[in-house]
Amino acid sequence: MLLKILLAMAAFAANSLLCRLALKGMHMDAVSFSSVRLVSGAVALLILLRLPGIRKRPEFNLLNAALLAVYVFAFSLAYLSLTAAAGALLLFGTVQCVMTGWGLMRGERLTWLKSVGMLGAMAGLALLLLPGAGHPSGGAALLMMVSGAAWAAYCITGKKVNNAAAATAGNFTLAVPMALVVFVPGGTQVHADSVGLLLAVISGALMSGGAYLLWYSLLPQLSPATASTLQLSVPCLAALGGLVFMGEPLGLRMLLAIALTLSGIGLVIMADRRR
């Protein structure tokens, strides 16, 4: 299970890097990137369902598909005006609040070890990102919070699915016409080169479709508080990815922040194992 969690979080982090590369490098506009991301994810998952040994029909859920579409589009559009730091803080802060709040409302009890771990992970994330967050615009900040709330709700509903592959394929498939509704009348000035298309397809087929399928298969085994805290590792992994693949600097503060965040997550996992 731990290996699956690490793979899912690494894919989420890679998704952030791919989006940043496409948008910051002016390889593709945000709406086109999001649309291609959803279409390629749907195609890859539908092909997966046809493979021998799987042979499943997609399970369609309009609410989950809408949550997925809102998350994907709001995420990309918000990053047009947000720094990576501000966006990550708003996104994962919202996810943490919504999922933990939902868990408490449903009767989840936080032990002292899990509480310390969650606070430590949040403190590490703040140390990592706050100095570079700046002062985000109100509209962009609201968009990213909407994206975080949609993703949190998508994770919460994912705890109830019977088959992760069929559910994820159905969600992506239904999200495609929703993407067209945004894309066609939006008057967006389409811009895409071959690099942008490649980044969007990789983001959709592998880092979204494949990773979300893996995450959906894990969610029934995780409490809302644990699931939300685990995702705080994504900015840390993205920072390391930025160092390796984009030549971004990695200073002492960032190393301390990453260590604090991952230590907090480790305490949360330890607390779950003690149950």
N, C-alpha and C positions, 0 to 999 in steps of 0.2 A: 504493500500500500504506500509506503514512504517513497519508493521509486516512482510510482505513478504520480504522486503529489509533486515531486521534484520536476518531472517531465512536464506536467501541466503548467506549473509556475514558470518554468523556463520558456515554454511556448508563449505564455501571456507576455512575458518580457520581450521576447523576440518580436511579437506582434507590435508592441509599442515602438521598437526600433525601426521596423519596416514602415510604419505609418510616418514616423518622423523623417525617415530617409526620403519617402515619396513626396511629402508635403513641403518640407524645408528645402529639398533639392529642386522644387518646382517641376517634378516629373509628372505630377497628376494633380488635378483639383480634388477637393475634399469629397464632394458628392459623387464624382465618378469613382474615386478610390473605394468609397463605402459600398457603392452599387456592385462593382466588380468583385469586391470582397465577399459580399453575400451570394452572388451568382456562382462564383467559383467554389465556395463552401458547399452550396446546395448540390452542384454537379458532382463534386468529389464524394459527398456522403451518399447520394443516390447510387453512384457506381459501387460504393462499398456495400450497400444493402443487396446488390445483385451478385456478389461474390459467392462461390460455393461454400457451404458451411454456415452462411449467414442467412441469406434469402428471407429478408424481412420486408414488410411493407412499412412505409413511413407512417408515423403517428402524428396527425395534425392537431395542433392546439393553437387557436387564433390568438389567445392572450399571450402565450409564450413567444409566438412569432412576432407579435407587436412589440413586446418588451425587448427582444433581440434587435429589431430594426431601430427602435428608439435609441438603444444603447450605442449601436454602431454609428448612426448618423450624428447623434449629439456629440459623441466622442471626437469624431473627425472635424466637425464644424467648430467645436470649442477650441481645438488645438490650433486653429488659424490665428487666434488672438491671445492664446495663453502660452506661457513658457512651459517647458516640460515639467519643471518643479511645481509650479502652481497647479497645473492640470492633475498631476499625480496626487498632490495633497487633497484637492477637492474630490477627486474620484474615489480614492481609497478611504478617505475620511468619511464620505457619504456611505460607502458600502459598509464600513465598520459600524457606523451608527444605526443604519437601517437593519442590518442582519442581527446585530447584538440586541437591539431593541425588540425585534420580532421574537428572538429566542427567549428573552426575559418575559415577554407577554405570554408566551406559550409554556412557561413554567421551567425554563432552563435555569439551573442554579450554577452560579459562578463560585468555584472554590477560591481560596486565597491564592493558590499557586497559579491558577488560570488568570485571575485578576491581575496579579503582578506581571505575568507574562504578557497580557494584552497591553497593559500600561507601558511596559518596557518596549514593546514593539512599536507602539504609537510614538513614544518619545524618540526612538531611533529614527523613525520616518520623519518626524519633525526636524530633528537635527540634520538629517540628510538633505531635506528639501527647502526648509523655511528660508535660509539665507539667499536662495536663488529664486524664490517665488515671486518677488516683486509685488506690484499692486494690480491684480487682474481687473479687467473691465467687468462691470456688473452682468452684462449679457452673456459674455463668454463663461463667467463663473457659474451662472445659472444653468447654462447648457451642460456644463460638466457635472454639476450636481444632479441634473435630470438624468444624465447618462449613468452616474453612479447608482441612483435610486432604481433605474430600470434594470441594471445588472444585478443589484442586490435582490430585487424581486424575481428575476430570472433564476438566480441561484436558489432562492427559497422554494419556488415552484418545482425546481429540478429534483427536490428530495422525494417527490411523489411519483416520478416516472417509473414505468415498469421495465422499459428497454431503452437504454441510453442512446444506442445507435439509431433506432427507429424514431425516437422523440427528437433528437438533434437534427436528423435529416428532415423531418417534417417541419421543424421550426425554421430552418434555413430556406426550405422550399416555399413556405408561405410568406416568408419575409421578402422574397424576390419581387412579387407584384407590388408589395408595399414600397420597395425601393424605386420601382418605376413611377409610382405615384409622386414620389419626391423628385425624381430625376427629370421627368418629362415636362411638367408645367413650371418647374422652378426657375426657368430662364437662366440656368447656370452656364457660364462660359466654359465649355468643355475643353480640357487640356490634358493630353496624355501622350507620353512617348513610350517607347518599347521598355525602358527601364521601369517606368511607373506601372505599366501593365504587369510586368513580371513580379514586381513587389506586391501588387494588389492580389495577384493570383496565389502567390506563396502565402500571403497573409490570410486569404480566405480559405484555400483548400487545406493547408497544413496547420497553420498557427491559430486559425479560428475553428474551422470544421473539425479537424482532428483533435485539437486541444479541448474544445468545448464538449465533444463526445466523451473524452477521457474524464473531464471534470464532472460531467453529469453522472458518470458511473460511480464517482467517488462521493458525491453529495449525500446520498442516503446514509452513508456511514459517518458523516461529520455533523456535529452540532452547528447551528448558525454562527455562534460566537467563534468557534474554531475555524470554520470555513472562511469567515471574513478576516480573521487574524492571519491565516496562512497567506492570504493574498497581499498582505503588507510586504511580503518578500519580493513582489514583482518589481517595485522601483529599485530595490537593491540590485536585483539581477540585471535590470535594464541599465543601471549605472555601470556595472561591471562589463556588460555587453558594449556600452558606449566606449569604454576604455579599450576593449579588444578590437572592435570593428570600426569605430569612428574616431579613434585617437583622442577621446575626451579625457581631461585630466582626472586623476584620482588622488586626492590629498588626504592628510591625516584625519581631518574632520569626517570625510566621507567613509574612511575605513572604520572609524569609531562608530559612526552611525549604523553602518551595515552590521558590525559586530553586535551592537545593542539590539537592533531589530531582529536579527536571526536568533540571538539568545532568548529574547522574549518569545518568539515563535516556538523555540525549543521547549520552553517552560509550559506553553499551552499544550503542546503535543504530549509532554510528560504527564500533565494533569489529566488528559483524556485517557492515557494508558492506565492510570491509577483507578479509574472508575470501575 
